Structures are given as structure tokens and as C-alpha cells.
Amino acid sequence: MLTLQSAMGVVALLGLTWLFSENRAAVSWKRAAIGVAVSFALAIILLKVPPVRAAFGAVNGLVDTIAGATRAGTTLVFGYLGGGALPFDPKFPGAAFILATQALPIVLVMSVLTTLLFYWRILPPVVRGFAWALERTMNVGGAVGLSTAANIFVGMVEAPLFIKPYLARLSRSELFVVMTGGMAGIAGTVLALYATFVAALIPDAAAHLVIASVLGAPMAIVIGQIMVPETGDPRTEALLQDPEPVADSTMDAIVKGTMAGLELLFNIIAMLLVLTALVYLANAILGLLPEIGGAPLTLQRLLGYAMAPACWLMGIPWDQAVTAGSLMGIKTILNELLAYLELSKLPPEALDPRSRLIMLYALCGFANFASLGIMIGGLVAMAPARRADIVAMAPKTIVSGTLATCLTGAIVGVLS
């Protein structure tokens, strides 16, 4: 029944996307059907074919190795605060864990590794391979396919850099697909971090996050083309050029990757501090209201009630939908980092293993209000001539990005 519920959810979420469309009569359901079929086929190959699944399972070992390497650095710099041997006995398990000095620094190492892989010209051919596959299967323009494929590995600002010379020439629909692609996935720099959060709850968490990023690409195209349908001819079939080199040498790539990672690390620490404080203040204000159902009203409960129907459509049992909905609400209003943290803190009985897996996929996206400003600033700087279109369509990308990750979650629910 839950599998059937997820299957019905795929149809219902597509219908909801159509309701948000700015030109419902122009929606190509043939393209949408092809896109959903491609997503299902990818999911089956990545999740059900043993050799492929085993290959992606190796990602977990890679992430563990990167985490171990990071711990070696944090232990050297911070001592026992960074994960080294404790000079005392902790009062209870986990008391010695410090998020800022033990888990978050993995962002620094991932930033350097990503920069090196681009400088050594290892990642660009991989990105082009995904772009070629998207062009052939989903009939999108070359620039759109390249940017959407790049979002599998990098963030919402870095991916459009691959097609910077073509941004001004994109049709309105193509531009919206590019923007949705940024909101429907996460960057490789934070993937390992989120995997460490939920590794104890979900087997092969890192592999599933990589698969979620891959599935997010065709889903972004499907949702983007339904919400802003193509009414003309795509304008970006020309040959594409690789972006400018990210560094002048290997050492320069290490330095630049470190500086970029340091900025990201400080931003994450600051966001966590401020957003957690704001949630506490919001709950304190809501606590002044009368209790509902024998418990005080909190922001998490309100968000849970609002997003519970969407979680039910993905295949979450109704008695767990409010809990799952609170995670989706936190991810949308605040950010996915806090949502994954909350997921890691849930007691085992809050969500069953299938629901936790679905939520891992559903939370895997940048669709939140904080990301909105980042995306607008980055795209306007790259394509100032398209400022009006970017600003006008940007708020819709929170909806499109959320629907894309929800659809991915529903597809995983069908196959789980």
C-alpha cells in the first residue's frame, strides 16, 4: 500500500506542479512523461542493479576516508576538541563531540578536493557526460544540459559558470530550468558533511546522497519545463566551451579551494548559530499561546502540519507525516543543513527506515529562502541583461526545487 501511495504521489505532485504553471496550455506532457521515465530508469539502475549499487556503495568508504583525513587535521590543530584522545572521562556518550571543530571542517577538505578535480580536468568530462545524456534523453539545449549536470557536483552559483557566455541567450523556460537545477540539488562540498550527520541512521547514506543529486537533474528539468513551459525554439544548441581554469597550478588550486572552503565554513557556523537562535525565539513566542493537544505550540509543529500532506504523497505513513513535514518545513524556511541535523536527532521510533530514506532524498536540495538571495546575486552578476527575468522567476524556484526533491522522494518510495 505504501508503494502504491508513493506512485499516486508521483502523479499528484506532477498535477500540483501543473497548477503552478504560468502557461498550462503549453505544457508538454510528452516531455514530462519522458523525464519521469528517465528518472525511474535511473533510480532502478542506481538502486537495484547490484554492480552499480556496489559501485555507489564505495562512495561511503571514500567519505569515511575523507572524514578520517579531516579528523587528522582537526586533531593536530584543535587536539581533543578536534576529535583527539580525551584527557578526561566524559560524563555521558557524545559529550565530547563539538560540531564546529569535528564535523564541519570536512567542508574545507571537500572544497579543496573539488577545486583540484576541476583544475586537473577530471570533473569537467564527467559533467559533460551527464550533460550529453540529458540532451539525448530529455531533449534540452546544450547549455541547459551542461548547467543542470554541473549541479550534480557543484552549487547553484558555480554550475551556471559553465555556461556563462550563453546565459543571456537562454529562453525564459531554459533560464528557469537552470535556476531550478540549482535549487533541486546540493553541492559536493557539503554532501560529505550531511552524510556524516545521518550515517548512523541510514546505511550507505553518502551513496544515497550522491544518487539523490543525480536524480535531481532530470527532475529539475521536468518540473522547470512544466512550471515555465517552452513556447519557442531553444537557443543554445551551439558547441559549449569549458569554463576558465579555476587555478594556475596545483598549489594555487589548494590555496583557492581552502579560501573558498573557509568562507563556506564560517558562513555555515554563523547560519547555524543565528538560525538556531531564531527558532528558539520563535518557539518562545509561540509558547505564550495556549497548548494544543496537551503540548506547547512550536515552529516545528506548525511546519509539520503544513508540509505533512506533501510527505504523505511521497509515501510516508500518516502517523509519521507530521514529523517528516517538520523536517521539510525546516529545510524550506531555514535550510537543509538544519533539517539533516534534526533528522539525525530524531528517536528511532519517530520515522521507520523507509521513511528516513525517503526524507534523505526529499531534503537533498537548496530550495530555501537563504539560497534565493545567493542565486539571485550570482546569476545577476553573470547575466545582468537578464536581471528582470531572474528576479521575477526566482521566488518560483523555491516551489520548483521543493517539488523536484519531493518527486525524487516519491520515486524512491515506489522502489523501496
TITI-171034 format. One record per residue: residue in three letters; x, y, z of N, C-alpha, C in turn. Coordinates in pm, whole numbers, plus 50000, padded with zeros to 5 digits. Atoms other than C-alpha are relative to their C-alpha. Example, Ala and Ser with C-alpha at 12.3 -4.5 7.8 and 13.67 -1.06 7.14 Angstrom:
REM residues 2
ALA500894988150000512304955050780500905012050000SER499184988149994513674989450714499235010950073
//
This chain:
REM residues 416
MET500824987950000500005000050000500855012650000LEU499144988149997502825024150077500655002449865THR499454998550135504355017049736498975006449907LEU501084994150080501005024849574499795014650038GLN500144986249953500775056249788501075008949938SER498934992450063504155067949656499755001949850ALA500304999050143503105060249297498925010349974MET501054989850013499925080549341500575013850029GLY499374987349967502095107649495500755005949883VAL499304995050119504195110049178499035007249908VAL501024993950086501045117148976499465012850062ALA500564988449933499665141049237500985011750002LEU499014989349997502915160649265500195006249862LEU499964994550136503065164248886498795008849974GLY501204991950014499485176748895500125013150076LEU499794987849922500405201749167500955009449927THR499074991950079503305213548954499275007049885TRP500784994350111500895218848663499155011850049LEU500804989049945498715240748889500855012650019PHE499094988649983501755263048949500525005349866SER499484996250130502465265348575499505013849959GLU500404986850047502445300248423499324999349863ASN500675001650128501115286248092499594985349987ARG500395014149991499205253748150499714993949864ALA500335005350131498095250347791501234996149920ALA498775002550077501705249847669500834988650057VAL499235010749938502855221647897500074987949907SER499815012050082504315192447701500034987950093TRP500065011849914503165161347884500854988649946LYS499105010150056505195140147644501405001750058ARG498684997449941508385156947766500014996250147ALA500085003149858507235153548126500044984950023ALA500035014649986506495116548080501384993949974ILE498655004950030509905110747922500935002850118GLY499154996349887511565129248210499774991150121VAL500315008849887509755108748474500504985849973ALA499525013350037510565076748285501524999050015VAL498544999749985514245086648272500394999550148SER499705000049857514205093548646499774986350062PHE500285013549948512585059948722501084990249954ALA498985009150053515065042048496501335002050073LEU498764997149927518005059548662499944994450141ALA500155004749862516645051749008500114984850008ILE499945014750001516205014848920501444995449980ILE498615003950027519745012648779500885002850122LEU499124996049891521345031249069499684992950132LEU500405005749872519355014849348499834984849998LYS500365014150006518524980049221500984991049928VAL499025008350073521334968348990501224998050090PRO498955002549899523864951449224501375006049969PRO498664994350025527124961349045500025015350013VAL500064985449992526024997749015499855004350145ARG500214996749859524784998349372501294998150080ALA498745002549930528064983449490501015011149970ALA499094989250037529995009949296499685012750077PHE500384988149923528005037649459500214997850149GLY499735002949859528375019949792501425003250038ALA498614996649973532105026049759500155014650039VAL499964985949963531315062949800500065001650151ASN500004999249854530685056450169501404998050055GLY498635001949957534205043050209500865012149970LEU499264988050035535555073450027499715011350097VAL500374989549904533625096950254500624997350136ASP499375003549872534875078050560501495003449999THR498584996850012538445082050433500235015050008ILE499884985449995537935119350375499745005150141ALA500304996049862536385122450722501194996850091GLY498825003649921539385104050869501165009649976ALA498944990450033541795127050686499735013550066THR500374987449936539885157350813500244999250151ARG499825001749855539965143451168501485000750036ALA498564999049974543755140151141500415014750008GLY499684985849998543925177351062499435007050121THR500624993249886541465188251329500644995750132THR499325004649879543225166751590501325007350019LEU498744992849992546545183251506499785014550044VAL500224985749974545075218351521499265002450132PHE500844997549883542455215151798500194990050113GLY499815009949895543655184951996498744991950025TYR501195008249969540885166452180498715007049959LEU501194992850049538425193852076499714996549855GLY500165003850140539005182251718499844985349977GLY500215014350014538445145451789501144991550050GLY498885007549945541745135551954499654993150131ALA500225007249875542145114452266499655009750113LEU500464991349891540335129252566500924998750122PRO499195000749878542395138452875499154997650124PHE500925002349888539335130653090498934990349954ASP501095009150033536405106653105498715008149983PRO501264992450021533195121052951498914994850094LYS501085003649908530125121253176498964991249932PHE500955008350073527945106052901500454999049856PRO499575001850139528425092752545499625012049913GLY500264988850089528735120352288500265013650059ALA499804987049935529545147552541501215007349943ALA498784993750050532935153852379499885004549854PHE500144996350141531535159252029499755015049986ILE500154985750025531935195251907499825001949849LEU500354999150142530225202551575500985008749922ALA499194990250075532355232651475501424995449977THR498605004050013535725215751529500204985549959GLN499855014250035534995179251445499274996249872ALA500795003850117532265176751177500095010249887LEU500084989850105532095209750991501285001949919PRO498784997950080535795211850888500124991149876ILE499945008350121535165184150631499665008449876VAL500324990950111533775212650416501285005649940LEU498734994850049537315226550390500694990049908VAL499315010350078538765193950265499254997349869MET500785002350121535895188350019500155011549902SER499824988450088536305223549882501334999149925VAL498695001550065539995217349812499984988649899LEU500055011350092539345183249656499215003349874THR500804996150117536625197349429500795009349908THR499214990650079538885225849317501124992849926LEU498945007650065541725201649246499474991549885LEU500575008550105539475178149046499625008249877PHE500304991450115538375207248829501305004849934TYR498744995450058541935220248785500704988949922TRP499375011450068543205185648691499164994949883ARG500885003350113540385183748432499414986050012ILE500635013049978538875152548590498485001450002LEU501454998349990535395165648670499335005449873PRO500694994750120534645185848351499554989349900PRO500515010350092534495154648125498834992050059VAL501115007149935532235137348380498735008349989VAL501154991150011529935167448383499475000049857ARG500435000150140529885167848003499304986949963GLY500665012850025528965131048001498565000150048PHE501364998749950525925137648218499195009649913ALA500694990350086525055167848002499584993549869TRP500325006950126525215146547686498804990750020ALA501115009349973522895120747846498685007650016LEU501234992249982520385147547946499515005649867GLU500384994850132520445162647597499324989249916ARG500525010750084519815129047430498674994550052THR501205006349944517135116447670498855009850023MET501044990649960515275148247762499875011849905ASN500164990250107515785169747451500125014550051VAL499764986349955517155200347629501205005649926GLY498894993650066519565225547486501324996850067GLY498695003549947523295220447531500365007450127ALA499654992049883523725248847779499194995750121VAL500865004349889520775237747992500474986650054GLY499535013149957522015201847999501315000950076LEU498704998749936525535212648094499875006050140SER500184993749870524445235548377499294990750098THR500745009149913521945210348514500874988450044ALA499095010949964524545182748503501055004750100ALA499004994749907527085205048680499465001150141ASN500604999049867524615209248966500094987050079ILE499795012749929525205172649050501235000950089PHE498734999549930528675182449169500255013250071VAL499724986849942528685219849244498715007250031GLY501164992749952526345246249380499305008349895MET500894992750090523735269349231500665011849930VAL499274989050063526225297149152501134994749912GLU498875005450076529155275849036499554993349870ALA500445007350119527125254748788499755009249880PRO500214991250116525965284048568501295005849942LEU498744995250055529615294348532500434991849878PHE499685008450115529915265048288499395005749872ILE500704994950120527535283348053499865015350006LYS500094985549982528195319548148499825007649869PRO500174992450125528585331547783498614998349938TYR501285003050064525155316647699498805004150085LEU501114996849911523085328447997499085010749942ALA500814989250055521935359947822499144995549883ARG500725004850118520705339447522498974989350031LEU500955010449965518655313947712498575005049987SER501424996549998514905313647660499555000950146ARG500514998749864512765321347964499874986250066SER500155013449947511985284348010501354993950033GLU498665005449976515645274247976500635006150124LEU499444993149884516695300348231499374994750129PHE500685005149881514085287548477500474985950033VAL499495013649976515305251648433501385000650064VAL498674998349941518865263048507499885004050147MET500204995649862517625280748823499434988950087THR500585011249925515535250848930501054989450029GLY498925009549978518555228348884500855003650121GLY499224995549884520405249349141499294997350131MET500785001949877517575245749393499694985350027ALA500415014049987516965208449333501144990650037GLY498875008449963520405195949440500855006950105ILE499064994249906523245201849683501394999349940ALA498634999750050526925209249628500824988650060GLY499135010649950529605182749662500765003950126THR499264995549883531315204349923499284997150131VAL500755002649876528505197950175499444985850004LEU500565013650003527485162850065500614991250108ALA499335008549901530075145950284499595004050142LEU500424995349868529035167650579498644994350037TYR501345005149972525375157650553500024984850019ALA499885014549986526395121250511500464996250140THR499535003049864528235122450844498885002050102PHE501114997649908525085136051011499104987750012VAL501045010450002522825107150908500574986049979ALA499385013150028525335078750862499544989450100ALA500405009749899524245062351187498564995549983LEU501425003150017520575062751085499704992649871ILE500315005150134520705053650716501234993149942PRO498865006950060523015026850572500345006049862ASP499534994650130525115039150275499465014049975ALA500584986650013523995074950341500705008249892ALA499264992250100526755090450128499624996049859ALA500395004850133525885068449830498615004949964HIS501364995450028522215077749861499985015049970LEU499964985650028523075114949869500545002749861VAL499504998550137525115111149550498914996449900ILE501095004150089522225092549387498915010649997ALA501014989449994519835119749506500405011849912SER499524989050085522005145949333499854996549852VAL500145004350140522005125549011498535000449957LEU501435000150034518205120549017499415014049999GLY500524986349998517705157349092500125007149867ALA499794993350129518995166948746498814998249906PRO501175001350088516205151448532498725005350065MET501194994749933513605160848797499925015149987ALA499994985550015514685197248778499525004149861ILE500434996950136514175196748401498504997849985VAL501435002950009510735180548431499185011250067ILE500764990049926509485204948696500145013849936GLY499774986950060511085235248532499215002049871GLN500714998950127509525227848192498484999950017ILE501444999449975506075222948345499625013850056MET500344987249938506125254648557500205011849905VAL499774989650101507605276248278500234992849867PRO499885007950124506885257747950500755007549890GLU499314994350116508965263347638498985003349892THR500944995850103506965283247383500705003449868GLY499264997250122509745289047130501034989149974ASP498935009550029512865271846999501165002350096PRO498824998449915515765265047238501125006949922ARG499014991950070518625288647160501434996050031THR498655003149953521615270347298500484986549951GLU499545012650056522425241747065501465000749955ALA498624998350047525885255946985500974992150087LEU498955006649923529105239247095500365008650121LEU499714992849877529995248747451501494999350032GLN498604999549960533365258947587500104997150149ASP499775002349858534815247847917500175013450071PRO499794987649926534825274348189501495003050015GLU498614996149982538015293548258500644991550109PRO499325008149898540655274548460499775005850140VAL500284995549864539945275848832501265004250073ALA498744996749934543625279348920501144999449898ASP498834999950089547105284148770500934988350025SER499155011349967548755254648943499314991650107THR500585008549896548065226249183500005007050135MET499954993049872549235246849480499015011550004ASP500974989150007547115276149363498584994650019ALA501325006249981544115252549345499774996650147ILE500135003149857544785241249703499715012650080VAL500204987449927545015277249824498605005649974LYS501324994650032541905288649638498884991450057GLY501005008949942539955257949747499895001850150THR500014997849856540975264150107499295013050035MET500634987049971539945300650096498494999449976ALA501435001250028536595292349936499324991450107GLY500565008649896536035264350188499925007150134LEU500004992749874536955287150477498825009650007GLU501164991050005534355312650368498704992350021LEU501195008349985531775285050338499864994850143LEU500025005049863532725270550678499515010650097PHE500434989349910532345304050853498535003649978ASN501404997250029529035310150676499084989550063ILE500815010849942527715276150790499915001650151ILE500004998349854528775282151151499115011850040ALA500814988349968527195316851151498514997349978MET501415003050027523965304350991499424990850105LEU500485009249899523665275751236499715007350131LEU500164992649874524135298951532498775008949995VAL501084990250009521735325751411498654993249981LEU501285006450028519015302851273499504991850118THR500415007349879519015280851583499465009650105ALA500474989949904518665311951796498635005449960LEU501304994850047515785324751580498894989950022VAL501005010449974513975291351605499654999750149TYR500244999849855514385292551984499105011750038LEU500824988349970512955327851995498574998249949ALA501345002450055510055318051767499214990450089ASN500685009549912509245288451992499655006350134ALA500294993149875509465310852298498755008649986ILE501194991750024506875334352145498764991249986LEU501135009150017504635305552037499614993450131GLY500295006149871504935291452387499085008250087LEU500924991549925502915320852514498544996749968LEU501355003850040499885306852329499554987650078PRO500515012149930497625280152484500524987349934GLU499555012950052498765244252446498944993849909ILE500905007150092497275223552164500344985250007GLY499785014449989496815186352210500894996250116GLY499225003149881498465187552551501475003249988ALA498594996550020501765201352413500095014549951PRO499854986150046503065236652354500185000749849LEU499874997850144502915250552001501435004249970THR498634996550041506315252051830500035002249849LEU499834997850144507595262651490500054986649927GLN499895013150064508425226451414498624993549982ARG501345005950010504835215451485499205006849890LEU500744992650103503375243051265500474995949860LEU499455003950129505715234450979499624985549967GLY500375013950021504935197651028498594998649948TYR501395000550047501205203150989499895005249856ALA500094994150134501765224850678500554990849892MET499325008050102504085200550499499634985150007ALA500365014249985502545167550621499344994149874PRO500615005950120500345162850309501014996749890ALA498975002650102503375165750079500804987650037CYS499255011849956505215139950289499174987449984TRP500865011650021502225116650277499984996049854LEU499985003050143502225119549898501284992849960MET498755006950032505835107849897499994985550045GLY500085013749953504785076050074500274998350147ILE499805000749856505275084650441498674996650067PRO501255002849929502655068550670499495012550072TRP500564987649945500265094750806500435002450145ASP499604998149860501275088351169501445005150012GLN498644994550000504825098751070500115012749914ALA499964989050098503865125950820500275013550065VAL499784987149934503825154751071501475001550039THR498574999649967507315145951193500835002649874ALA499294997950127508545143450832499735014149947GLY500354986750047506685175550748500785010950071SER499214990049927508535194451020501415001049942LEU498684999950064511825184050855499955007749868MET500154992850126510585196450515499805014950024GLY500224986049969509415228750675501285007050042ILE498724994349957512755234850845500925001849879LYS499164999250120514525227650516499595011649910THR500494989650090512315252150325500135013950061ILE499964986849935512095280650577501425003750042LEU498654997349952515635277350717501004994649898ASN499145006250102517965253450529500104985050022GLU499945014549996518675217050455501004995050104LEU499035004149900521655216050692499334997850135LEU500725001449874519445222250994499024988349994ALA500955011050015516915197350857500694986550018TYR499255012549983519525169650830500464998350146LEU499635000849859520715178251181498814995250083GLU501205004149927517135174851310499674985449972LEU500235014050035516765141951121500914990950081SER499045008249926519895128751293499654999150148LYS500344999749856518445137851636498714992550032LEU501295006549975515095120351590500194986550067PRO499945013549942514495089751808499664989549895PRO500215010450102514415056651617498544997649966GLU501415003050025510655052951656499275011349927ALA500684988650064509875087351503499734997349852LEU500145003450142510445075351145500544985949979ASP499485013350029510775039751017501105000949894PRO498874999550094513785030550795499615004849860ARG500434995850134511805035050471499735014949998SER500314985749994510555069450577501275008450012ARG498744992649988514055080350679500715000849865LEU499355000050131515365070050336499305009949906ILE500744990650084512605089250157500355014450037MET499714986449956513325120050369501425004249966LEU498644996550040517035118150294500015005649858TYR500094995250139516145122449925499215013149992ALA500864988350007513415148249985500685012550053LEU499304988649941515725170650189501215004349918CYS498754997850074518545169349931499835010949894GLY500144988850093518155203849778500215013250071PHE499744986749944518985240549828498775009050000ALA501204991650014515375252449789499575005850135ASN500394992749879515085277250078500225014949977PHE499984985550021514845314750125501425005750007ALA498624995149994518515319350218500704997949866SER499385002850129519585302849892499495009349890LEU500604991350101517255325849700500885012349975GLY499164988250015519415356349768501344996749937ILE498715004250057522605337449685499874998049849MET500195002950142521215325749350499755012949920ILE500294987550071519815359949250501285008049983GLY498774992350007523105377149335500994994349900GLY499055006350091525215351849145499595000949855LEU500455000050139523085349748830499935014149941VAL500064986150049522515387248802501405005149968ALA498624995850027526275392748825500514993849870MET499545006950121526825367348544499245004349875ALA500834996150115523955379048321499145012150037PRO500764988149960522945414748409498865003449904ALA501064997150096520875417248090498724992250031ARG501185008149966518515390548230499525002650143ARG500334997049861518095407348569498494999150025ALA501464999749978514325412648528499434985850003ASP500505013850003513675376048434500454992350124ILE499475007249885515925362948711499265003750128VAL500684995349879514315384248983498534995749999ALA501425003650008510795376848858499764985250026MET500225014449989511225339148844500624993850125ALA499275005949887513485334249146499104994550110PRO500845005749893510725330549410499344986849962LYS500625012650043509135302949200500944988250015THR499065011149995512325282649223499984993050136ILE500155006949872511685275749591498934989249987VAL501065009850025508475258449482500494988949908SER499565010050097510035241249182501084990950057GLY498955008249939513105229649375499454990450103THR500625008649900510965216149658499214988849934LEU500775010350070508635197949419500924989749935ALA499065009350062511655182849240500534989950101THR499485009449900513085168049560498894991250056CYS501125008249954509635156449671499694988949899LEU500225010150104509175138449339501094989350006THR498925009849986512575122049382499724990950119GLY500345008049884511505110949729498884990249971ALA501115008950035508265096649588500464988549913ILE499475010650087510145077449318500774989650082VAL499285009349911512435062549583499014992050084GLY501035007049925509305054149783499374988749919VAL500545010550087507945034549486500944987949995LEU499015010850017511145014249466500474994150132SER499535004849869511615009049842499054989750059
//
